[in-house]
Amino acid sequence: MYSLDINFLKDRPIYQKKPEKKGGITLPTGSLTPVYVGVALGVCLPALVGGGWWLLQAKIGELEGTVAQLDQENKRLDTEIASINKIKDQTNAVKAQTQALVTVFDQIRPWSAMLQDMRDRIPGTVQIENIRQIPPAAPVEGKPPNNPAGGIEITGLARSYNDVNDFLLTLQQSRFLKSSESKIITASLVDAPLPPITRQSTNGVVIKPPQIVKYTIQSTLSDVPASELIRELEKKGTVGLVARIRTMQQTGVITQ
């Protein structure tokens, strides 16, 4: 006899054979918005990049033109600045020459004015034999420069020592000299220089001349600018120098 074997496990779902997938493209199901967005981005992004690159190149070209224009302007300004600097150098040279000329005029001490000043101050009992100008001392390193005008030395005769002192006091009041550096160097008694005819009387007796004082006074010329001595110079008759100084004051070269 034959027996029947029935296997009911094969009827369960897990034992069922899955249908085989057939080849081909499976279209997506559902919303297609992401697909459209992707396609739009793929088309627009290259266009945007290309447009941006074109605008960037145009801007670069514009900036290069501006830079070239600025370079030309810079070169032009450099040329003008060089010309201005040259003019400034020439102006400074002229100012230096003018200042040197002004300094020369301010350091002038007319001998005519100084001699007239001494004539007005010398006592009647004092005589001047000689006036000598003393050159300025050589400059010493580390010390301020000496007065370029130098000084003067006066030698002469006076009736007495008091007369020499009076003469010194009047010289110390002169604005043409430094009062603090005016001093008596020597003063001694000597025989008065009498003519030979008066030294001997008719009977052969020799007459001894009276004694007087031989003096030496030294002083330093004042370093006050001549532009500040206009009043004194006018009083002493120095018209030419005063006129030049007044002209320079009017033009502003010398301050009043």
Beta strands, then each sheet from edge to edge (+ up, - down):
strand 1: 126-134
strand 2: 151-158
strand 3: 183-191
strand 4: 211-220
sheet 1: 1+ 2- 4+ 3-
end
